[in-house]
Amino acid sequence: MAELSIADFEPRLGEAFLVELDQDEVRLTLVESEPLPGSPREAGGFRLEFLGPLGKALAQGVYPFALGGGELTWIFIVPLGPVGDEMRYEAVFF
């Protein structure tokens, strides 16, 4: 995860990412990306916000996100709560 930067995600706003679970999968849509100044990370700090189906809400934890081309990246997400009929999640890279 150290090599990921906000530049990897900003062009993908509005895109659905496939999160693979043991026997299922969930699509989370990237709805926001925001830089976080002052991070010691070489690639810089940033936060991401995703929306997903409320009926398949994910617990806080690390999940494999399919980023395209069959590549999986493990991202720690935290549920922030429902918004309408969707669940909101945050991932922070600081």
C-alpha positions in Angstrom: 0.0 0.0 0.0 3.0 2.4 0.4 3.2 2.9 -3.4 -0.5 4.0 -3.8 -1.1 7.7 -4.2 -4.1 9.9 -4.8 -3.2 10.0 -8.4 -4.1 6.3 -8.6 -7.7 7.1 -7.7 -8.6 10.6 -8.8 -9.1 9.6 -12.4 -11.4 6.8 -11.2 -14.0 8.9 -9.3 -17.4 7.5 -10.1 -15.9 4.1 -10.9 -17.1 0.9 -9.1 -14.4 -1.3 -7.6 -15.0 -5.0 -7.1 -14.3 -6.1 -3.5 -13.9 -9.9 -3.4 -15.1 -11.8 -0.4 -14.9 -15.5 0.4 -18.1 -16.6 -1.3 -19.4 -13.2 -2.7 -18.4 -9.9 -4.0 -19.4 -6.3 -3.4 -19.1 -3.3 -5.7 -18.0 -0.1 -4.0 -18.2 3.2 -6.0 -15.4 5.7 -5.4 -17.2 9.0 -4.7 -14.5 11.2 -3.2 -10.8 11.6 -3.0 -9.0 14.2 -0.8 -5.3 14.9 -0.2 -4.2 14.9 3.5 -1.2 17.3 3.9 1.5 16.5 6.4 1.7 12.8 5.8 5.1 11.1 6.2 4.1 8.6 3.4 6.4 8.9 0.4 3.4 8.9 -1.9 1.6 11.4 0.2 -1.5 11.2 2.4 -5.0 11.0 1.1 -8.5 9.7 2.0 -11.0 7.9 -0.2 -14.8 7.6 0.2 -16.8 4.8 -1.3 -20.5 4.0 -1.5 -21.8 0.4 -1.5 -25.1 -1.5 -1.1 -26.6 -1.3 2.3 -27.9 -4.9 2.1 -24.3 -6.1 1.8 -22.6 -3.8 4.3 -19.0 -4.6 5.1 -17.5 -4.6 8.6 -14.4 -2.5 9.3 -11.4 -4.4 7.9 -8.9 -5.0 5.1 -10.4 -6.1 1.8 -9.0 -7.0 -1.6 -10.0 -4.4 -4.2 -9.8 -5.3 -7.8 -8.1 -2.2 -9.4 -8.2 -3.5 -13.0 -6.2 -5.9 -15.0 -6.7 -8.6 -12.4 -4.5 -6.7 -9.9 -5.7 -6.9 -6.3 -4.8 -4.3 -3.7 -5.7 -4.7 0.0 -7.3 -1.6 1.4 -8.5 -1.0 5.0 -12.0 0.5 5.0 -14.2 1.8 7.8 -18.0 2.0 7.5 -19.1 5.6 8.2 -22.8 4.8 8.2 -25.8 4.7 5.8 -26.6 7.5 3.3 -30.1 6.8 1.9 -30.0 3.2 0.6 -26.2 2.9 0.5 -23.4 2.4 3.0 -20.6 4.9 3.1 -17.0 3.8 3.7 -13.7 5.6 4.2 -10.1 4.6 3.5 -7.3 6.7 4.9 -3.7 6.6 3.7 -1.6 8.6 6.1 
